[in-house]
Amino acid sequence: MNSTLKPSSTHPGSVLIQRLTSTPEFLPFTLVVVLTVVFAALTPHFLSRGNLSNLLAFTPELGMIALGMTVLMTSGEFDLSVGSVFGFTPVLMWTLFNEGVASLEVALMIALVVAVGIGFVNGWFVTRLKIPSFLVTLGMMMTIRGVALYTTSGFPQRTWRAESWLMDIVAGSFYIGEFRLYASIFWFIGFALLLGYVMTQSRVGNWIQAAGGNAVSARARGVRVAQTKTWLFMLTAFMAAYAGITSSIRVAAANPNSGTGYELEVIAMVVIGGTALAGGRGTILGTVLGVLMLRMMRNGIVLIGVPGLAYNIFIGVTILTMMALQSYLARRHPSGSG
């Protein structure tokens, strides 16, 4: 009696495809590729050196906020005050400098310390007083924005008198041929690599995910959940502050209204990138892709002539579509979704 071996029901190629499609980074990466092809086909200006330079000039600023928000959301919290911190911190820095209170270098350090203090207050209210982060950071958002507007009477702070090596390090620009780059892109890449390592290769990353996945179990395993979340609120505020200072140097103005609405756009970038809104799962690479995707979308729809006011329609539809697709893939490949 002849016996034949049945071929394996799982082909190596299909296994690889399943693994790729079940990763949270797959959808944002696919959409980045699709958007690049579509916009490049619709307008030749999209891939021009000038447009790519402009695209990369603003991307790191929102991107740095999004990186901080990623680790915070992975722990199960989020921060609605990042947009206000983005606007307030450079106002504080340039006010101290313009009034002769401190040199630019000292003013920058003071502004960053104040921002970290804001993050600490957020964390203390959330972890010690047990107030939901939505309410705490909503209150902080209004408070910080109000302080910035009141102290400046709503007027931007001048920056053009400043001459410092610090400005070149933080947001200086240089050319590679006709292609203009800002130092902020390297800061963004550096922060992304550092936080990516922390999230995937360190014990701290395990603490962050455990705190967001199941805080009770995490405490039972010895994770200091309250301290971890407080540090993450401080980190998020620092990233928003540094991004705001970077922006003020690049545009030569510190506007107290800067960053309005950024908190929701950043959360959208993080969620689209594959970080779970409820916590327990986060991806730095996915966030980088989510940032690129939304910035490309904003840039591309303007180039092809779509009214800028329609941007929110595209973003809303994209978020709903991405969430539906990620939910579908998570149900189809549950082992790879966590």
PyMOL commands that set and color helices and strands:
alter all, ss='L'
color gray80, all
select helices_A, chain A and resi 12-22+26-42+49-74+82-98+104-127+133-152+165-171+183-201+203-213+215-220+225-251+262-272+284-303+308-332+334-336
alter helices_A, ss='H'
color red, helices_A
select strands_A, chain A and resi 173-176+179-182
alter strands_A, ss='S'
color yellow, strands_A
deselect
rebuild
show_as cartoon
